[in-house]
Amino acid sequence: MIGPSQSAVLIATALAVLAVGCGSPPQEATTLEPTGGLDTGPGFESGDVGGTTPVCGNGIPEVGEDCDHGAANGDPNDGCTDACLLNVCGDGILGLGELCDDGNQNDDDGCNTNCATSGCGDGELVPPELCDDGNSNPNDECVNCIPAIFCGDQDVDPGEDCDGPIDLACGELDAAFDAGLVQCTSCQFDTSGCADCGDGVITLPEQCDGAQIGAAQCTDMIPGAVGPVSCDSGCLLDYSQCVLCGNGVVDAGEQCDGAAFGGQTCASLGHAGGVLGCSGACLLDETACFDCGNGVIDAGEQCDGANLGGFSCGSFGLGGSGLACSGGCQFDTSDCCAELSENCSQHACCGVATCSGGSCCLPVDELCGSDGECCGGRCEDGSCGE
């Protein structure tokens, strides 16, 4: 097949032959040298040459042209521009495989460096997007390129007091609190850990509150120590009155120590009597003291007033009904009498009996039932003889 460049050579040769035939001096045939670029398109063969002036659009790639596809130049699906240059991303000309081409290398203007349009979910923040996390997850912090509003997004949104961990002293939130830290629960302030010292309720970080000291005792601080544990004005446990018990000396904070009572007795403590004790914690033990006169037989009492606890003279081997209760709540048998043959050294003899030889017996002529009942030792015909 003869191409355009080969046709030009043949025409020039023919003209030279004609000139010789017409009487002109013979001339050497000249070959036109191509001035354009080599055609690298379809049908190009070695030796093809272009015209002397490149013409973009003639379908022949010439000097200064990257390509020349004729009428197809400029077609976005062709790849060769109207200027016979290869279409590349960033040249500002929409070409084959490009969705856009804005002529720059800016990824954030809607058309990225790959000539693809930016969109929500591509991970590139392009106005009017407020965020773009590169996914379409409706449950994360960026939904449809708009920051999501939900508890846990670490942003304090309308209706929330807080979101996430906070560092806020209870007193800063409310002056009524004097200890503790505010927590953030369900994006609302949580004051359950705040303490109001003096309300009588132990709330962490309080150790105590008023009279409420929990299970605190001196041994928590000093092994073997005794004494009262108290609560100071700052709701902290006060062990200052704790002392070691058992040295026989009534120290500060002790009521007693062993046999040392510091002059205290049951009577000095308002009891009728009894024996004062000292506990292992060096505290006075009044369980053996009694309070006579209240009609109740307390520890250490035999009786109390008319309350004889069911006892009688007979309970002591005596006769009569004269058992009484003394002012010290002890039994008084002085008004009881001894029966026949009973010892009469401390009690009167009952009835008509008399005390003779240390025992009760019946005098002469008193009715008797046996010789032993009579003081003379003889009971004749039912009466005591001499």
C-alpha positions as CSV (number, residue, x, y, z in Angstrom):
1,M,0.0,0.0,0.0
2,I,1.3,3.5,-0.9
3,G,1.1,6.1,1.8
4,P,0.8,9.9,1.4
5,S,4.5,10.4,1.9
6,Q,5.4,7.8,-0.8
7,S,2.9,9.5,-3.2
8,A,4.7,12.8,-2.7
9,V,8.0,11.2,-3.7
10,L,6.5,9.6,-6.8
11,I,4.9,12.9,-8.0
12,A,8.2,14.8,-7.6
13,T,10.0,12.2,-9.7
14,A,7.4,12.3,-12.4
15,L,7.7,16.0,-12.7
16,A,11.4,15.8,-13.1
17,V,11.0,13.3,-16.0
18,L,8.6,15.5,-17.8
19,A,10.9,18.5,-17.6
20,V,13.7,16.5,-19.3
21,G,11.4,15.4,-22.0
22,C,10.5,19.0,-22.8
23,G,14.0,20.0,-23.6
24,S,15.1,21.3,-20.2
25,P,18.4,20.3,-18.9
26,P,18.3,17.0,-17.1
27,Q,18.1,17.4,-13.4
28,E,18.7,15.0,-10.6
29,A,15.5,13.8,-8.9
30,T,15.1,15.2,-5.4
31,T,13.4,13.5,-2.5
32,L,11.3,15.6,-0.1
33,E,12.6,15.1,3.4
34,P,9.8,14.8,6.0
35,T,9.5,17.6,8.5
36,G,6.9,16.1,10.8
37,G,7.1,13.3,13.3
38,L,6.9,9.6,12.5
39,D,3.4,8.2,12.4
40,T,3.2,5.6,15.2
41,G,-0.4,5.0,14.5
42,P,-2.1,2.2,12.7
43,G,-0.7,1.5,9.1
44,F,2.6,3.3,9.8
45,E,5.5,1.8,7.8
46,S,9.1,2.6,7.8
47,G,9.8,5.4,5.3
48,D,6.4,7.1,5.7
49,V,6.9,10.9,6.0
50,G,4.7,13.8,6.8
51,G,4.3,17.2,5.4
52,T,6.6,20.1,6.1
53,T,4.0,21.7,8.5
54,P,2.4,19.6,11.3
55,V,-1.3,19.6,11.0
56,C,-3.2,18.3,14.1
57,G,-6.2,16.4,13.0
58,N,-4.9,14.9,9.8
59,G,-4.6,11.5,11.4
60,I,-0.8,11.6,10.9
61,P,1.3,12.0,14.1
62,E,4.0,14.6,13.2
63,V,6.8,16.4,14.9
64,G,5.6,18.0,18.1
65,E,2.5,15.8,18.3
66,D,2.0,13.0,20.9
67,C,-0.7,11.5,18.7
68,D,-3.1,12.3,15.9
69,H,-6.3,10.3,15.6
70,G,-8.0,12.6,13.2
71,A,-11.6,13.1,13.8
72,A,-11.4,11.1,17.0
73,N,-9.1,13.8,18.6
74,G,-10.8,15.2,21.7
75,D,-13.2,12.3,22.2
76,P,-13.1,11.5,25.9
77,N,-13.0,7.8,25.0
78,D,-10.1,8.2,22.6
79,G,-7.2,9.4,24.7
80,C,-5.8,12.0,22.2
81,T,-6.8,15.6,22.8
82,D,-7.7,18.3,20.2
83,A,-4.1,19.5,20.5
84,C,-2.7,16.1,19.5
85,L,-1.4,15.5,23.0
86,L,-2.0,12.3,25.0
87,N,-4.8,12.8,27.6
88,V,-3.5,12.5,31.2
89,C,-5.1,13.1,34.6
90,G,-4.5,16.7,35.7
91,D,-4.4,18.3,32.3
92,G,-7.9,19.8,32.8
93,I,-9.4,17.7,29.9
94,L,-11.8,14.9,30.6
95,G,-10.3,11.8,29.1
96,L,-10.7,8.1,28.9
97,G,-11.3,6.5,32.3
98,E,-11.6,9.9,34.1
99,L,-14.7,10.9,36.0
100,C,-13.4,14.4,36.4
101,D,-10.2,16.5,35.6
102,D,-9.9,19.9,37.3
103,G,-6.3,20.4,36.1
104,N,-4.7,20.2,39.6
105,Q,-3.3,17.8,42.1
106,N,-5.6,18.8,45.0
107,D,-7.4,15.9,46.7
108,D,-9.7,18.1,48.7
109,D,-11.6,20.0,45.9
110,G,-14.1,17.4,44.8
111,C,-11.8,15.8,42.1
112,N,-8.8,13.9,43.4
113,T,-5.4,13.2,41.9
114,N,-6.8,10.1,40.3
115,C,-9.4,12.1,38.4
116,A,-12.1,10.5,40.5
117,T,-14.9,12.5,42.1
118,S,-14.9,12.8,45.9
119,G,-17.9,11.5,47.7
120,C,-19.1,10.8,51.2
121,G,-17.5,7.6,52.5
122,D,-14.3,7.9,50.5
123,G,-12.2,9.0,53.5
124,E,-11.5,12.4,52.0
125,L,-12.9,15.5,53.7
126,V,-14.4,17.7,51.0
127,P,-16.8,20.6,51.7
128,P,-19.6,20.5,52.5
129,E,-18.7,17.3,54.4
130,L,-18.2,17.8,58.1
131,C,-16.5,14.4,58.5
132,D,-15.6,11.4,56.3
133,D,-14.4,8.2,58.0
134,G,-14.3,6.2,54.8
135,N,-17.2,3.9,55.6
136,S,-21.0,3.7,55.6
137,N,-21.4,2.4,59.2
138,P,-24.5,4.1,60.7
139,N,-23.4,3.3,64.2
140,D,-20.0,5.1,64.4
141,E,-19.1,8.7,65.1
142,C,-19.6,9.9,61.5
143,V,-22.9,9.1,59.7
144,N,-23.5,10.4,56.2
145,C,-20.5,12.6,56.6
146,I,-22.1,14.4,59.6
147,P,-20.8,13.9,63.1
148,A,-23.2,11.6,65.0
149,I,-24.7,12.9,68.3
150,F,-24.8,10.1,70.9
151,C,-23.7,9.4,74.4
152,G,-20.2,8.0,74.3
153,D,-19.0,10.1,71.4
154,Q,-16.7,12.0,73.9
155,D,-18.6,15.3,73.0
156,V,-20.9,17.0,75.4
157,D,-24.0,17.3,73.2
158,P,-27.3,19.1,74.0
159,G,-29.1,17.3,76.9
160,E,-25.8,15.8,78.2
161,D,-24.0,16.9,81.4
162,C,-20.8,15.1,80.4
163,D,-19.5,12.4,78.0
164,G,-16.7,10.1,79.1
165,P,-14.4,10.3,82.1
166,I,-14.4,13.6,84.0
167,D,-12.3,15.1,86.7
168,L,-14.7,17.1,88.8
169,A,-14.7,17.4,92.6
170,C,-18.1,17.1,94.2
171,G,-17.7,20.4,95.9
172,E,-17.1,22.1,92.6
173,L,-20.5,20.8,91.4
174,D,-22.4,21.5,94.6
175,A,-21.0,23.3,97.7
176,A,-23.1,21.1,99.9
177,F,-20.6,18.3,99.2
178,D,-17.3,18.3,100.9
179,A,-15.6,15.1,99.6
180,G,-15.6,12.8,96.7
181,L,-15.5,12.9,92.9
182,V,-18.4,13.3,90.5
183,Q,-18.8,10.4,88.0
184,C,-20.3,10.5,84.5
185,T,-23.0,7.9,84.1
186,S,-25.1,7.7,81.0
187,C,-23.8,11.2,80.1
188,Q,-25.3,12.6,83.3
189,F,-23.5,13.8,86.5
190,D,-23.5,11.0,89.1
191,T,-23.1,12.2,92.7
192,S,-23.5,8.8,94.4
193,G,-19.8,9.0,95.3
194,C,-20.1,12.5,96.8
195,A,-20.1,12.8,100.6
196,D,-21.7,15.3,102.9
197,C,-19.9,15.1,106.2
198,G,-22.3,15.5,109.1
199,D,-25.4,13.9,107.6
200,G,-24.9,10.8,109.8
201,V,-24.3,8.6,106.8
202,I,-20.9,7.1,106.0
203,T,-20.3,7.8,102.3
204,L,-17.0,7.2,100.7
205,P,-14.4,8.6,101.0
206,E,-15.7,9.3,104.6
207,Q,-14.4,6.9,107.3
208,C,-17.2,7.8,109.7
209,D,-19.9,10.4,110.1
210,G,-21.0,11.7,113.5
211,A,-21.7,8.8,115.8
212,Q,-21.5,6.4,113.0
213,I,-18.0,4.8,113.1
214,G,-18.9,1.5,111.5
215,A,-17.0,-1.5,113.1
216,A,-13.9,0.6,113.9
217,Q,-12.1,-0.3,117.2
218,C,-8.8,0.6,118.8
219,T,-7.2,-2.7,117.9
220,D,-7.6,-1.7,114.2
221,M,-4.8,0.8,114.8
222,I,-3.0,-0.5,117.9
223,P,-3.0,-4.3,118.6
224,G,-4.2,-4.8,122.2
225,A,-5.3,-1.2,122.6
226,V,-8.6,-0.3,124.1
227,G,-10.7,2.9,124.4
228,P,-13.3,4.7,122.4
229,V,-12.9,5.4,118.7
230,S,-14.6,8.7,117.7
231,C,-15.2,10.6,114.5
232,D,-13.7,14.0,113.9
233,S,-15.2,17.0,112.1
234,G,-13.7,15.9,108.9
235,C,-15.4,12.5,109.0
236,L,-12.1,10.8,109.7
237,L,-11.7,8.2,112.5
238,D,-10.0,9.5,115.7
239,Y,-8.0,6.9,117.6
240,S,-6.4,9.4,120.0
241,Q,-8.1,7.9,123.0
242,C,-6.9,4.4,122.4
243,V,-4.5,3.1,125.0
244,L,-2.9,-0.3,125.9
245,C,-5.0,-2.1,128.5
246,G,-3.5,-4.5,131.2
247,N,-0.7,-2.5,132.8
248,G,-2.7,-2.1,136.1
249,V,-2.8,1.7,135.7
250,V,-5.9,3.6,134.7
251,D,-4.6,5.5,131.7
252,A,-6.4,8.2,129.8
253,G,-9.2,6.5,127.9
254,E,-9.5,3.7,130.4
255,Q,-12.2,3.4,133.0
256,C,-10.3,0.8,135.0
257,D,-7.4,-1.6,134.5
258,G,-7.3,-5.0,136.2
259,A,-8.0,-4.4,139.9
260,A,-7.5,-0.6,139.6
261,F,-10.9,1.2,139.5
262,G,-9.7,4.7,140.1
263,G,-11.8,4.9,143.3
264,Q,-15.0,3.8,141.6
265,T,-17.4,1.3,143.3
266,C,-20.9,0.0,142.6
267,A,-22.2,2.5,145.2
268,S,-20.3,5.4,143.6
269,L,-22.0,4.6,140.4
270,G,-25.4,4.8,142.0
271,H,-26.1,1.2,142.8
272,A,-27.2,-0.2,146.1
273,G,-24.2,-2.4,146.3
274,G,-22.5,-5.3,144.6
275,V,-19.0,-6.0,143.2
276,L,-17.6,-3.7,140.5
277,G,-15.7,-5.5,137.7
278,C,-13.2,-4.4,134.9
279,S,-13.5,-5.9,131.4
280,G,-10.6,-7.0,129.2
281,A,-11.1,-3.7,127.4
282,C,-10.5,-1.7,130.6
283,L,-14.1,-0.7,130.8
284,L,-16.1,-0.9,134.0
285,D,-18.3,-4.0,134.4
286,E,-21.4,-3.2,136.5
287,T,-23.1,-6.6,135.9
288,A,-22.4,-7.7,139.5
289,C,-23.7,-4.4,141.0
290,F,-27.3,-4.4,142.2
291,D,-30.0,-1.7,142.7
292,C,-32.0,-2.7,145.8
293,G,-35.5,-1.3,146.2
294,N,-36.8,-1.6,142.7
295,G,-38.7,-4.7,143.5
296,V,-36.7,-6.7,141.0
297,I,-34.2,-9.3,142.1
298,D,-31.1,-8.1,140.2
299,A,-27.7,-9.8,140.0
300,G,-26.1,-9.9,143.5
301,E,-29.5,-9.6,145.3
302,Q,-31.2,-12.4,147.3
303,C,-34.5,-10.5,147.4
304,D,-35.9,-7.0,146.8
305,G,-38.5,-5.6,149.1
306,A,-41.5,-7.9,149.3
307,N,-40.1,-10.0,146.5
308,L,-38.6,-13.0,148.3
309,G,-38.3,-15.0,145.1
310,G,-40.5,-17.8,146.6
311,F,-38.4,-18.3,149.7
312,S,-39.7,-18.7,153.3
313,C,-38.5,-19.5,156.8
314,G,-38.9,-23.2,156.0
315,S,-36.4,-22.8,153.1
316,F,-33.8,-22.3,155.8
317,G,-35.1,-25.1,158.2
318,L,-36.8,-22.6,160.4
319,G,-40.4,-22.2,161.5
320,G,-42.7,-19.3,161.4
321,S,-43.4,-16.9,158.7
322,G,-41.1,-14.1,159.7
323,L,-38.7,-14.2,156.7
324,A,-38.0,-10.7,155.5
325,C,-35.7,-8.7,153.0
326,S,-33.1,-6.4,154.4
327,G,-32.3,-2.9,153.1
328,G,-29.4,-4.5,151.3
329,C,-31.7,-6.9,149.5
330,Q,-30.4,-9.9,151.5
331,F,-32.6,-12.4,153.4
332,D,-33.4,-11.6,157.1
333,T,-34.4,-14.6,159.1
334,S,-34.4,-12.9,162.5
335,D,-38.1,-13.2,162.8
336,C,-38.2,-16.9,161.9
337,C,-38.3,-19.4,164.9
338,A,-36.6,-22.7,165.5
339,E,-38.8,-25.8,165.6
340,L,-38.6,-28.5,168.4
341,S,-35.2,-30.0,168.6
342,E,-33.7,-27.3,166.4
343,N,-30.8,-25.1,167.4
344,C,-32.1,-22.1,169.2
345,S,-28.9,-20.2,169.8
346,Q,-29.8,-17.6,167.1
347,H,-33.6,-17.9,166.9
348,A,-36.5,-18.0,169.3
349,C,-38.3,-21.2,169.6
350,C,-41.6,-21.6,167.9
351,G,-44.9,-21.7,169.8
352,V,-44.8,-22.7,173.5
353,A,-41.4,-24.3,173.1
354,T,-38.5,-22.9,175.1
355,C,-34.8,-22.9,174.5
356,S,-33.0,-25.2,176.9
357,G,-29.5,-26.7,176.4
358,G,-29.2,-25.0,173.0
359,S,-32.3,-26.6,171.5
360,C,-36.0,-25.9,171.5
361,C,-38.1,-28.2,173.8
362,L,-41.4,-28.2,175.6
363,P,-41.6,-27.3,179.2
364,V,-43.4,-29.3,182.0
365,D,-47.1,-30.0,181.5
366,E,-47.0,-29.1,177.8
367,L,-48.6,-31.6,175.5
368,C,-46.0,-33.9,173.9
369,G,-45.7,-36.9,171.7
370,S,-42.3,-38.2,172.7
371,D,-39.7,-37.9,175.4
372,G,-37.4,-35.9,173.0
373,E,-39.8,-33.1,172.7
374,C,-39.8,-32.4,176.4
375,C,-37.1,-30.3,178.1
376,G,-37.0,-32.9,181.0
377,G,-36.8,-35.7,178.6
378,R,-40.0,-37.4,179.8
379,C,-43.4,-37.4,178.1
380,E,-45.9,-39.2,180.4
381,D,-49.5,-39.6,179.5
382,G,-49.2,-37.1,176.7
383,S,-47.6,-34.3,178.7
384,C,-44.1,-33.4,179.7
385,G,-43.1,-34.3,183.2
386,E,-40.3,-33.1,185.3
